[in-house]
Amino acid sequence: MPHPPADLTLERLYASPSLSGPAPRGVKFSPDGQRVTFLKGRTGEQDRLDLWQFDVASGAQSLLVDSQLLQPVDAELSEAEKALRERKRIAGAKGIVDYSWGTAETLLVPLGGDLFFVTLGAGEPTVRQLTDNDSFETDAKLSPGGRYASFVRDGALHAIDLTSGEEIRLSPGAEPDRAVSYGVAEFVAQEEMHRFTGYWWSPDDRYVAYTRVDESMVDIIPRFDIEADKVTVIAQRYPRAGRPNAVVDLFVRDMETGETAGIKWRKGDWGPATDQYLARVNWLPDGDLVVQCVNRSQTRLSRTLFHAPVWKAAAMGEETQACWINLSSDFLGFAPEAHGADSMQPVHVLTTTEASGYRHVACLNRQGQAHPVTQGDWAVDAVLAFRASDSLVMFTGFRDTPLERHLYAVSIDGGEPTRITAPGRTWGIVMSPDGQSFVGTSSSPGQPPQVGLYRADGSLIAWIEENALDETHAYAPFLAEHAVPEFGTLPAEDGQDLYYSILKPPGFDAGKQYPVIVEVYGGPGVQTVVNEWGRVSDQFYARGGYILFRLDNRGSANRGKAFEDVIHRRTGGPEVRDQMVGVDWLKSQPFVDASRIAIQGWSYGGYMTLMTILQAPKGTFAAAAAGAPVTDYRLYDTFYTERYLDTPQDNPDGYEAGSVFPYIDRLTTPLLLMHGMADDNVTFDNTTRLMAALQDKGKLFELMTYPGQRHGIRGEKLQVHLMKTRMAFLERHLKQSAIIKGSP
């Protein structure tokens, strides 16, 4: 029996169980493909994760590791672990947040700073605690051959021989006084390159490559970690735009001999060490090492192959871009014989490149010579597998529409790709080791995420989490008034299509006028207009009588380089003009009250909120809420900022025009600022400098700060508070739905 409409309160919005239903995270296949493992929240405590398994043959799933049995009391996280979780966007999770496979029967589970070794068999799994000390082990892995459990402790790389139980330090010890550490990824590698590790095992466990990171040249930016009852001053090494980066060296240790060799990865013609970035490190199946690096301006990516045991360098090709290189993690190496004797050329690596203007799959030989596998005016998302049995490349991309990610298959020799996954929804894919099956997570605006095991042709084998919207679902009481967005396009000033979504209130009446909330992000690498299950908070806005509008401006992701490159050397200009195209369209709609349009966003969205209200005609917006905004890109980090703006020394006019400060005299829109007081990404001084400047100009604004919170505001109570703060502000200025124009 259908549920009658229920009131969706703010408290219920963020409480357990999740209104979107159970959502398995961290899905992985075992090396033999016989198990699928995943992390799942506990009943009544959705942010505390346990490790589960799904047996592929039987379809049975069971709890594998109970986080509370291993650790009944939450451990205090180290500063390094807090930072790493913030970079991975999992800072709100508890319990088991990561794990790694070794052999088909062994897993490594980090929990509370210690390591647990799980062995699977015919009966119940056995769990062996590997470490138990006051230090915090981070970045834990099992080596591919399963012999070693490795981790970083106190800035040095260690491993435990799982046969003998002996612990070995693989790198020199850290030198905190000199800001030197080993086996770690520096700040910009984690935050901006999505490289979260600083060490890599060879496929046969013979070698381990690791970094030496010297941050002594990086500026110390004192960060006041302000909590409710204490203030901690953290001397954060933060390389701001135009300032020195860390010096990263690479070494390889031979596990048989104990000898260590340096890898000369830097390019001599690119300038000094701080003007180059170690981007990616990969091992080929035959034991050779490939290093990818980019120059400081990020216009050239170079691949270099190193052959064991002398590690002599050989060029393996490069990619150049006029504006900037977008890094990818696509690097799938396989043996030449896997392609057969009739191949055009020995293929060693499947990767992706934007040389054509759109990201596409390419095959590289050992000299870096490439031939395209996919082509066209659409973007590939990621390479997932090469299936040697029929020479098919499996990849995800946006060939059918920019609004939906799908799984495709294409011959390694090129040709037309075949879509595998069903249309009408967006997919996330984890392929099995042999490419014959996959775990697909998919959703649509009317269906929350479903997770299933599928054959390679897209047919369903079994549900891992069906998440059916039946009467037992957590969202069932609210389904009767569920609103579904409409999608469309508007032309940018250069003729390119800008996709938008518009979510209207339940019981929408085209004869009435409604207030509008423009939700903006607008930054590179992100896409917000997608045909998928949205945030349930969107439904809260709609039920409150608001229209919710999003538009992906030029500069955002998955539309090709021409769409992105318009922001080169001038952020906060083209993006604002595109957002105003959307606002002008809204104002032309008879069902929109043009006097009650608000704009809000977080991070780059906070920056866009400020830049848009300060450049829009007076009276355009009735209110604006900006969270954790960058206010001047001279305060942000090197790798991200210089990719789009070059350095402040080379582009002073672009930095000045892309800052909010030249425009603050124009502030007339009621403004709410929000920021975590321990933010180590967009540091709090971005907001305090704006506050001081606004006060100096006599400009009024409202402010909400969150003690102890970083770039994201975490935890159920604080999320409720943040939403209440935002809604109270918006409703004061947009008048709420009770007085919608034309309503009785």
N, C-alpha and C positions, 0 to 999 in steps of 0.2 A: 504494500500500500504506500503511495507517495506521501512524503512528509509534507505537512503544511509549512508555509514560509516561516522561517525563524529569524530572529534578530541576530545579526552578525556583529558581536561586540568586539571592541579592541582587545579585551582580555582573551577572548576565544581565538582571535586571529593568530596569536603567537603561542597559545598553550598546546600541550600535548593531549592527544595525538595530533599530528599535523593534519590540517584540513586537506592537504594535497595527497594524503595517504602515505603509506610506507615507501621509502625511497632508498633502495640499496645503493651504496656508494663503493668506490674502490673496487669495481668488478674486475676479476682476473681469472684467466684459465690456468690450471696447473700445467706444467711443462708437457705432460702426456695428453692433455686435453680431456681427461676423464672427470675432472671436477671444475666447477665454477665456484670461486669464493668471492665474498662480498662483505661489506660492513653494513650493519643495520641497527637503527636506533631501538632502544628498549621501549616496551609498552609503558606509557606514562612518563617517559623521559627520553624524548626523541633525539636529544643531542648527545646521549651517552651511547656509544657504539660498541657492539660485539661483533665477533668474526663468525660468519656462517658459511656453510658449504652446500652446494647443490650437486648431487650425483648425476652425471649426464646419462648414464645407462638406465638407472631406475627412475629418475625424476624426483627422487626424494631429497628433501633439504633438511638440514639439522644444524643446531648450534655447535660450532667448532671450538671456540674459545670464549668463555664468559669473562668479560673484563672485570666485573666486580668480584669474582672468585679470585682472580689473580691480584687485584688491587682494590680492596674494600674502601680505602680512603684515597681521595685524589692527592697526588703528589704536587708539591710546589714546582712549577716549571722553571727551568733555567732561562736566563735572558736570551740565550741563543735559540732555545726551543720556542720561546714566545715569538721571537722575530721570525723564525722559519715558518711557524704556523700562520702568522699574519701574512707572510709572503704567499703562502699556498692557499690563503683564504679559508682556512679551517680553524681559525682561532676560537670559534665558539664551540667546537666539538670536544667531547670528553671520552674517556675510555680508550678504546683502540682506534687510533686515527690513521694508522699506516701498517703495512706488513709487506713481506716479500717472499716469493717462492725461491727455493733452491732446486732440489731434485723434485721428482713427481710425488715424493712422500714427505718432504720437509718444508717447513715455513719458519720464518723469523718474525716475531711479534714484539715490537718495542712498546713498553707501557710504563709510564711514570718514571722515565729515565733509566729503566733497566731493560734487559733483553730476555726474551723467553723463546726457547727452541721447541717447536711442535713437530712431532713425528706421527705420521698417519700409518695406519695398518688395518688389519681386518676388524679389530675391535675398536675400543675407545682410543682417541688420540692421547699420546703421552706428552706432557709439558715439562721441560727442563729449564730452570732458571740459569742463565749464563752469567749474569752480572748482578752484583748486589753491593753497592757502595754509595758514597755520598755525592759522587760526581754524576753528571747527567750525560748519558750516551745519546748522540744524535746521528741522523742520517745512517741508520742501520740497514745492512743488506746481507743476504746470503750470496756467496760467489756462485757463478753459473754452474760449476761442477759440484757445488754443495759441500765443499771441504771446509770453507771458512765462513765465520760470521764476522763481519767487519763493521766498524763504527768510528765516529769521531768523538773523542773525549778530551776536554780541556785544550782544544785547538790542535790536536795531533791525531793521526790516523792509527787505529789499532785493529787487530784481528784476533779471533780465537780459533785455533785449530780444533775442529769439532771431533776429531778422532782422538787426539791426545789430551784435549782440554787446555792446552798451553795458550796463554795470551801473549801476543807479540805486538810490539809497537813498530809499525811499518814505516813511519816517517820520523824525522827528527822531532824533538819536543818543541812545543810552541815557545815563543819568546814574547810574552805579553808586554814587557817594557819597550820592546822594539816594534810592537804591533805586527808580529809575524805569526802566521798560523798555517797549518797544513791540512790538506784534504777537504777544505771548505770552499763554498761558493761565496764570493764577496757580495756586498749589498746589491749592487746594480745587476749582478748575474742573477740573483734570486728574484728581485723585484721586477726587472725589466727584460731580461733575456729568458726568463722561465727556465733557467738552469739552476736547479736546487742542490746540486751535488758538486763536490770537488774531487771525486775519485771514481775510477772505472776499472772493473775486472775484465781481463781477457776471457774469451769463451772457455778456455781449458784450465782456468785458475792459475796458469803459469805466471802471469804478470798482473800487476796492478799499477795503473797510472794515477798520479795524484798531483794536486796543485800545491804550490807554495805561494801564499798570499801575503804581500808586504803592504800594509796600509799606512806606513809611517809618513808618507807624503800626503795622505788624504786629510783634509781639514777636520778638526774636531768641532762638531756643532753641539754645544751643551743642550741636552734635552731634559726638561724638568718633567719627570714622570709624576704628575700630581694626582694623588689618590685622595680618598676621603679623609684619611687620618695621618698621612705622611707625604713627604716630598722626597723623591730620589733624584739626584742629579746624575744623568747618564751621559758620559762623554762619547757621543756617537760619532763614528767615522762616517761622514756623509759627504760624498763628492758632488758639490753643487756645480751647475752649468759653468763651463769655462775653467774649472779648477782641476787640480791633479786627481787622477784615478789611482787605484791600487795597482801595484806591479804584480803580475801573476806569472809564475814560472811553472813548468810542467816536468815531472820526473816519472820514470818507470822503474819499479822494483821487480827484480827477478825473484820469485818466491822459492826457487830451487837453490840459488846461490846466495841470496841475500844482497846481491849487488844492486846498486841504483845508478841509473843513467839519466842525464838531462836531455830533454827534448827541445830542440831549437825551433820553436814554432813561430816566433815573431818574424815579420818581414822587414828586411833592412831598409827598404825605401819608403817606409810609412812613418818614419819619425821615431821618437823615443818610446820606451816601454809603456809609459802612461798614455800614449796615443794609440794603443792597440788593445783589442779585446779578444780574450779567449772565449769563443762563442760555444762551440760544440766539440766533444771528444767521442769518437766511436771506434769500436773494434770490428774488423772484418772477420768472417768465419775462419779464415786461414791464419788468423793471429796477427795481421798487420794493423797498425794504428792509423786512424785518419783524424786530423785536427782541422777544425774550421775556425778561422779568425776573421775579424773585420777591422778596418781602419777606424780612426777616431770619428771621422765624418760619416762613417757607415754607408759609404757609397760603393765599397768593394768587399766582397766576401771571397776568401781564398781557402782552398782545400789542399792540405799537404799530407802525403802518405809516408809513414815511417815503417821500415821493415826490421823485424827482430832478427838477431839480437843487437845489431850495431846501431839501429835507429837512424839510418841515413835518410835524409829528406828527399822526396820526389814530388814534383808538382802534380796536382790532381784537379786542375781546372779552377775557374773562378767565375763569379757573376758580378756585374757592375750595374749600377742604376744612377740615373742623373740626379735623383733627389735623395732616396735612401733605400737601403736593403731591409726588407722584413724577414727576420729570422724565422726558420721553421725547424721542427724536430724530425723532419722526414729524412731518414737515412737507413734504408733497409739493405744490408749487404747479404749476398748469397753467392755460393760457389758457381763458377762459370759452367760446369758440366750440368747444373740443374736446368739450364735452358736448352740443352740438346745440341747435337752436332751440327744442325742446320741453321743455327742462329746467325743473324747478320754480323754480330760482333760479340765477343765475350762480354757479358753484362755482369758487373760486380755490385752495383749500387742502384737502388731506386730512390730517387729524391724528388723534390719539387723545386721549381724555379719560377720567378716572375719575369723572366727575360722577354716574354711575349707581351707583357702588360697585364696578364692574368696569371695567377698561380696555376701551374700545370705539372703533371708527372713527367719526369725524364729519366732515362737510363744512362748511367755513366760507366765507362770502362775505367781501368786503372790509371789511364793517362788523363782522365777527366773529359774525354770526348763524349758528347751526349747526343742522343736522338730522342725526339719528343714521343711520348706515349699518348698524351691527351692534348687537344688543341681547342680553341674557340673562345668566344667572348663570354666566358663564365669562369668561376673560380673553383679550383680543387681545395678541399679542406685539409686532408691528410692521407698519406699512403699507409695502408694497414697490413697488407700481406701480398706475397707473390706465391701463387699456387703452381708449383712445378709440373704437376700432373697434366695440366692443360694450358700452361703458359699464360695464366690470367693474373692481372694486377687488380687487387681489390683496394678501393679507395672511397673516401667520402668527399662530397662536393655539392655544389649548388647549380648543377646543369639545368634542371627543370625550372627552377625559380629561385631567386635570391632569398626567398622567405622560408625555404625548407632545405635542410641538410639530409642527403640520402646516401645510401651505399650503392656503389657502382662496380661493375667488372668490365675490364677492357683487355684486349690482347696486348702482350708486351711489345708487339710490333706496331701497335697503334690501331686506329679504326674507331668506330662508333661505340661509346660505352653503353652498357646495358644497366638500367636501373634495377636494383634488387629489392629495395624496400618499398612498401606501399605508400602512395602519395596521400596528401591531405594532412600530413603531420611531419614533425621534425624528429630526426633520429640521431642517437649517439651509439657508436658501434665499438665492440671489443671482439676482435677476430680470434678464433682458435688457432693454435700453433700450425695446424696443417691447412688452414684456410677453408676447411670443409663445413664449418659452422660458425655462428657468431651469436653473441649476446647483444640484443638490440634494446635500447631504452628509447621509447618514443612517446610523444604526447601531441595533443592538438588543443585548440582553445576550449573544446568541450570535454576533453578527456585528460585527466592527470597522468603523470608518467607511468607507463607500463613497461615491465622488464621481462623479456622472453628469450628462450634459447631457440635459435632458428637454423635451418639448413642453409647452405650457401645459396640456394635458389630463392630464399626469402620465405619459405613455408615454415610455419611454427611447429616446433617439436614439443615444447612444454613451457608453461608460464613459470618464471621464477617469482614474479610478483605481478599478478594480473591487475590488481588495483581497480577492480570493477566498481563503477559508480552505482552500487545497489543500495538497498535500504540500510545495510550495515555499515556503509562507508561513513567516515567522519564528516564528510562534506554533504551527506544526504539531506540534513535539515535545511541546507541553504541552496540546494540545487534548483528549486522552483524559480528562484530569482537570479539564477546565474546569467550573467551578460557575456556575450561573445563579441570580440572586436570585429570591425570592418577594416579592410585594407584598401589602399589606393596609392596612386602616385601623383606627384606634382613636379613641374619642370623647374630645375635650377636655372640660374642665369646663363649658364653655358649649355643648356639643353639637356643635361643628364637628368635621369629620373631620380626623384627622391621618394622613397617609400614611407608611407605613414600608416599608423593604426589609430582608430578612433573607437573608444568604448563608451557606449551610451547607457544611461540608467535603465534599470528594469521598468517596464511600462512606459518607455519613451514615447512622448507625444510631440510630433513634428510641429504642432501648432503652438508650442510653448517655447520659452527661451531658458537656457540652462547656463550656469557658470561652468568654466572650463579650467582644468589643471593641465598644463603642458609639462609633461615629465621628460626631462632632457638628460642625456649623457653627452653625446656629440663627439667623443674623443676617438682617436685611432685605435684599431684593434678590437673594437666592440661593435656589436649589432644589437639593437633593441627591438626592432620591428621584425618579428619572427612568428611564423604560424605554429605556435606551441602553447602549452598550458602556461598561463601567466601567473604572476604573483597574486596570491589571494587578497593582498592589500588593495589590488586594483578593484576587486569586487566591493571592498569597503567604500572606496571613493564613489563607485557607481551607485551603490545603495544609498549613499548620502546625497544623491541628486546631482553629482558632478559628472560632466563629460571628461574623460581622460584621453589625452592626445599625445602620441609619440611620433617623432620624425627622425629618420637617420639621415643626417646631413652629410655633405661631402667631407671626406676625411675618415669616415667610419669604414668598417671592415666588410670584406667578402664581395666587393664590387669592382676590384681591379685597381691598378696603379693610377690611371687617369682620374678616377674618382677620389683617390686619396691624396694625390700629389698637389692638389690645389692649395693645401694649407702649408706647403713648404715655405719656411722663412716668415710666415705670417699666420700664427694661430689666433683664434678669436675674432677673425674677420669673415672669411667665407662661410664658416660654420654658423655665425650669427645671421648672416644674410639668408642662409637656407632656412633657419628656424623662423625667420620673419616671413618667408614664403608660406610656411605652415600657418603662422598666426594670421596673416592676411586672408588666407583661405577660410580659416575659422570665422573671422569677423564677417565674411561674406555669406555665411550660412544663416538662414532665417531662424534656426533653432538655437543659435548661440547668442548669449548676452555679451556683446562686445565690451561692455563696461566692467565685466567680471571675469577676466582671464588672468590666471595666476601661472607662475612658472616655478619649478623646483628641480633640484638635482643634487647629486653627491659626487665629490671628487672632481673629475673633469666636468661632471654635470653641475657641480657647485660653481666651478669657474665659468661654465657656459651660462648659468643663471645670472651671474654678475655681469658678464660681458654683454649679454643680451639686453638686460634692463637698462644698462648704462649707454647702449648705442641705439636703442629703439626710440621712436618718437615719444614725446611726453604723453603720459596717459594710456600707453599701450597696455600696461599690466596693472592690475589692481593689487597684487601682492607677489612677493618672491621669497623663496626659502632656499638658502644655499648652505650645503653641508660640506665640511672639510675641503674648502675650495683652495686651489692654487690661486694666489693673487698676483704673483710676479714670478715668471719662470726662471729668473735668476736665483730663486730660492729652491728650485727643484733639481733633481739629479742629472748627471751628465748624460747617461746613455739614452734615457727617454727624451730629454729636452733637446739635446743637440741633434738627434735624429731628424727632428722636424724644423728646428730653428737655427741650426748651426750654433756656434758659440756666441756669447755676448760680445766678445771682442770682434768677431767677424760680421755680426748682424745686430748692432746696437739699436737700429731703428725698428727692426722686427720685434726685439724684446720689449722696447718701449711701447709700441703699438699693441703688443699682445698682453700687456699688463693692465690690470683694472685701474691703476692709480691715475693715469691721465684723464680718466672719464668721471671721477667720483663727484665732481662739481655738478654733474647732470643727474645725480640720484634724486628722484622724487617718488619712486615706488616704495611702499612699505616693505621693509627687509627684515628677515629673520636669518641670523647666522648661527650655525651649529658646528661643533668641533669636539673631537676627543682630545683630552688634555695631555695624553701620552702618545699622540700620533707620531710614529717614526717614519712615515712615508710622506704625507703632506704635513710637514712639521707645523706645530701650533702657531709659530710666528707668522705664518701666512695670514692667519686671522687676526692676531694681535696687531700687526702692522696696519691692516685695513681698519681695525677698530680705532686706532690712534689717528689715522688720517681722516676718518669720518668725523671723529670727535673734534679734530682741529678745524674742520670745515663747518661744524655745527649741524651735521647731518644725524638725524635720529635713526636708530635701528634697534632691533631686539636681539638678544643673545641667549643661547643655551649651550653650556659646556658640560662635558662628561668626564669627571675625575677617573683616572686609571684606564680610560678607554683609548684604543689606538685608532687606526684609520676606519675600522668598522665598529659600530656600537653593538656589543654582544650581550646575549642573555635575555631571557624572556621579559623580565621586569623592565630592563632598560629599553628594549625594543618597544614595549607598550608605552613607556614614558616618552620616547622620541616621537612616536606616532601621535600621542595625545598633544604634545607640544606643537607639532606641525599642524594638526587639525584645528586646535584652538586658534592658532594664528590665522590659518586660511579662512576659517569660518567667521572670524571678526571682520575680514575684509571682503569675503565673497558672499556673506549673509546666509549661507546654508540653503538647503533645498526648500524650506518651508515658505520662502517668499519668491519662488521661481516666477518670473514674469509670466502672466497669463494663467497662472494656476488659480483655482477657486479660492 
